[in-house]
C-alpha cells in the first residue's frame, strides 16, 4: 500500500510540473520563448548587463529598420518585375549597382560555412542603392511615392541609424522617434 501511495503522489507531482511548464509556455508568445533559447545559446548571461540592456534596446530598433529595409526591397523588386518581368535586374538596375551586388555575392559565396543573404541579387545591394534604383525608374514609382528627394531622405536617415546600431552604437530617443516617424510616413504613403 505505501508503494501505491508513493506512486500516486509522484505521478501527481509529475503531472503538476508538466502542467506548470505547459501553462508557462502558453503565457509567452513563441517569439519570447525563441528569444530566450537563442540568448541561452549565446551565453548572454555572461556579458555585462549594461551592454546587454543597451543592445536589447537597439535590437528592437534594428528589428524595425531591418523589416522596413526588406519591405522596401520587396516593393522595389515587385514593382520592377511587374514592368520588366524576370529580366528586371538587367533592365532596370544600373550597371554600377549590379556589379557591386554581384561582386558582393561572389565574395560571400566563397565562405561556404556561412548562411548567404539570399538568392535574389537585390539582397546584396546596399540600403542606399534602393533609393538609386527607385530614382532610375521613377516613372514606375511616382504614383506610389511622394518625391525622389523624400525617398532619399527616408532611406538615408534609416541607413545612417542602421549603421550606428550595426557598429555597436546606441541611438538617442530623438533618433528612435525619427525612425518611427519615417517608417510610419512610408507605410502611409506606399500602403
C-alpha positions as CSV (number, residue, x, y, z in Angstrom):
1,X,0.0,0.0,0.0
2,X,2.8,2.6,0.8
3,X,4.2,2.0,-2.7
4,X,0.8,2.7,-4.3
5,X,0.5,5.9,-2.3
6,X,4.1,7.0,-3.2
7,X,3.4,6.1,-6.9
8,X,0.1,8.1,-6.9
9,X,1.7,11.2,-5.2
10,X,4.7,11.0,-7.5
11,X,2.5,10.8,-10.7
12,X,0.5,13.8,-9.3
13,X,3.7,15.8,-8.9
14,X,4.9,15.0,-12.4
15,X,1.6,15.9,-13.8
16,X,1.5,19.2,-11.9
17,X,5.1,20.0,-13.1
18,X,4.1,19.2,-16.7
19,X,1.0,21.4,-16.5
20,X,3.1,24.2,-15.0
21,X,5.5,24.0,-17.9
22,X,2.6,24.0,-20.4
23,X,1.0,26.9,-18.6
24,X,4.2,28.9,-18.7
25,X,4.7,28.2,-22.4
26,X,1.1,29.3,-23.1
27,X,1.6,32.6,-21.3
28,X,4.5,33.7,-23.5
29,X,4.4,34.1,-27.3
30,X,6.6,31.8,-29.3
31,X,8.9,34.7,-30.2
32,X,9.7,35.2,-26.5
33,X,10.5,31.6,-26.0
34,X,12.7,31.5,-29.1
35,X,14.5,34.7,-27.9
36,X,15.2,33.0,-24.5
37,X,16.5,29.9,-26.2
38,X,18.8,31.9,-28.5
39,X,20.0,34.0,-25.6
40,X,21.0,30.8,-23.7
41,X,22.9,29.5,-26.7
42,X,24.8,32.8,-27.0
43,X,25.8,32.9,-23.3
44,X,24.3,36.4,-23.0
45,X,24.0,35.9,-19.2
46,X,27.9,36.0,-19.1
47,X,28.1,39.5,-20.6
48,X,27.9,42.9,-18.8
49,X,24.3,43.6,-18.1
50,X,24.6,47.3,-19.1
51,X,25.8,46.4,-22.5
52,X,23.1,43.8,-22.9
53,X,20.3,46.2,-21.9
54,X,21.6,48.8,-24.4
55,X,22.0,46.1,-27.1
56,X,18.5,44.8,-26.5
57,X,17.1,48.3,-26.9
58,X,18.9,48.7,-30.2
59,X,17.9,45.2,-31.2
60,X,14.3,46.4,-31.2
61,X,15.2,49.4,-33.3
62,X,17.2,47.2,-35.6
63,X,14.2,44.9,-36.0
64,X,12.1,47.8,-37.2
65,X,14.8,49.0,-39.6
66,X,15.6,45.5,-41.0
67,X,11.9,44.7,-41.5
68,X,11.4,48.1,-43.3
69,X,14.5,47.6,-45.4
70,X,13.3,44.2,-46.5
71,X,9.8,45.6,-47.3
72,X,11.4,48.3,-49.5
73,X,13.5,45.6,-51.3
74,X,10.3,43.6,-51.9
75,X,8.4,46.7,-53.0
76,X,11.1,47.7,-55.5
77,X,11.6,44.2,-56.9
78,X,7.8,43.5,-57.2
79,X,7.2,46.8,-59.0
80,X,10.1,46.2,-61.4
81,X,9.0,42.6,-62.1
82,X,5.5,43.9,-62.9
83,X,7.1,46.1,-65.6
84,X,10.1,44.1,-66.9
85,X,9.4,40.5,-65.9
86,X,12.1,38.2,-64.8
87,X,14.8,40.3,-66.6
88,X,14.1,43.3,-64.3
89,X,17.6,43.2,-62.7
90,X,19.4,43.6,-66.0
91,X,16.9,46.1,-67.5
92,X,16.1,48.3,-64.5
93,X,19.2,48.4,-62.3
94,X,22.3,50.4,-63.2
95,X,25.5,48.5,-64.2
96,X,27.3,50.1,-61.2
97,X,24.8,48.7,-58.7
98,X,24.6,45.4,-60.4
99,X,28.3,44.9,-60.5
100,X,28.7,45.9,-56.8
101,X,25.9,43.5,-55.8
102,X,27.2,40.6,-58.0
103,X,30.8,41.1,-56.6
104,X,29.4,41.0,-53.1
105,X,27.5,37.8,-53.8
106,X,30.6,36.2,-55.4
107,X,32.7,37.1,-52.4
108,X,30.2,35.8,-49.9
109,X,29.8,32.6,-51.9
110,X,33.4,31.8,-51.1
111,X,32.5,31.5,-47.4
112,X,30.6,28.3,-47.7
113,X,30.1,27.8,-43.9
114,X,28.1,31.0,-43.6
115,X,24.4,31.4,-44.5
116,X,24.0,33.6,-47.6
117,X,21.9,36.8,-47.6
118,X,19.5,35.3,-50.1
119,X,19.0,34.1,-53.6
120,X,18.0,37.4,-55.2
121,X,20.7,39.9,-56.1
122,X,18.7,42.8,-54.6
123,X,19.6,41.3,-51.2
124,X,23.2,42.1,-52.0
125,X,22.6,45.8,-52.7
126,X,23.2,48.4,-50.0
127,X,20.2,50.0,-48.5
128,X,21.0,53.4,-50.1
129,X,21.2,51.7,-53.5
130,X,17.5,51.1,-53.3
131,X,16.9,54.9,-53.5
132,X,19.0,55.0,-56.6
133,X,17.1,52.1,-58.2
134,X,13.8,53.9,-57.5
135,X,15.2,57.2,-59.0
136,X,16.5,55.4,-62.1
137,X,13.0,54.0,-62.6
138,X,11.0,57.0,-61.2
139,X,8.2,56.7,-63.8
140,X,7.3,53.3,-62.2
141,X,7.3,54.6,-58.7
142,X,6.0,58.1,-58.8
143,X,2.3,57.0,-58.3
144,X,3.4,55.4,-55.0
145,X,6.0,57.8,-53.6
146,X,5.9,61.5,-52.7
147,X,9.1,62.5,-54.4
148,X,12.6,61.2,-55.2
149,X,14.1,63.6,-52.5
150,X,11.6,62.2,-49.9
151,X,12.6,58.6,-50.8
152,X,16.3,59.5,-50.5
153,X,15.8,61.3,-47.2
154,X,13.9,58.4,-45.6
155,X,16.4,55.8,-46.8
156,X,19.5,57.8,-45.9
157,X,18.1,58.6,-42.4
158,X,17.3,55.0,-41.7
159,X,20.6,53.8,-43.3
160,X,22.6,56.1,-41.0
161,X,20.8,54.9,-37.9
162,X,21.2,51.3,-39.1
163,X,24.9,51.7,-39.5
164,X,25.2,53.2,-35.9
165,X,23.5,50.2,-34.5
166,X,25.4,47.7,-36.6
167,X,28.7,49.1,-35.2
168,X,27.6,48.7,-31.6
169,X,26.4,52.3,-31.1
170,X,23.3,53.3,-29.3
171,X,20.8,55.8,-30.7
172,X,19.1,58.5,-28.7
173,X,15.4,58.7,-28.2
174,X,15.1,61.5,-30.8
175,X,16.8,59.3,-33.4
176,X,14.5,56.4,-32.5
177,X,11.4,58.7,-32.8
178,X,12.7,59.9,-36.2
179,X,13.0,56.2,-37.4
180,X,9.4,55.5,-36.2
181,X,8.1,58.6,-38.0
182,X,9.9,57.8,-41.2
183,X,8.6,54.2,-41.2
184,X,5.0,55.3,-40.5
185,X,5.2,58.0,-43.2
186,X,6.4,55.5,-45.8
187,X,3.8,52.9,-44.9
188,X,1.0,55.6,-45.1
189,X,2.3,56.7,-48.5
190,X,3.1,53.3,-50.0
191,X,0.4,51.2,-48.3
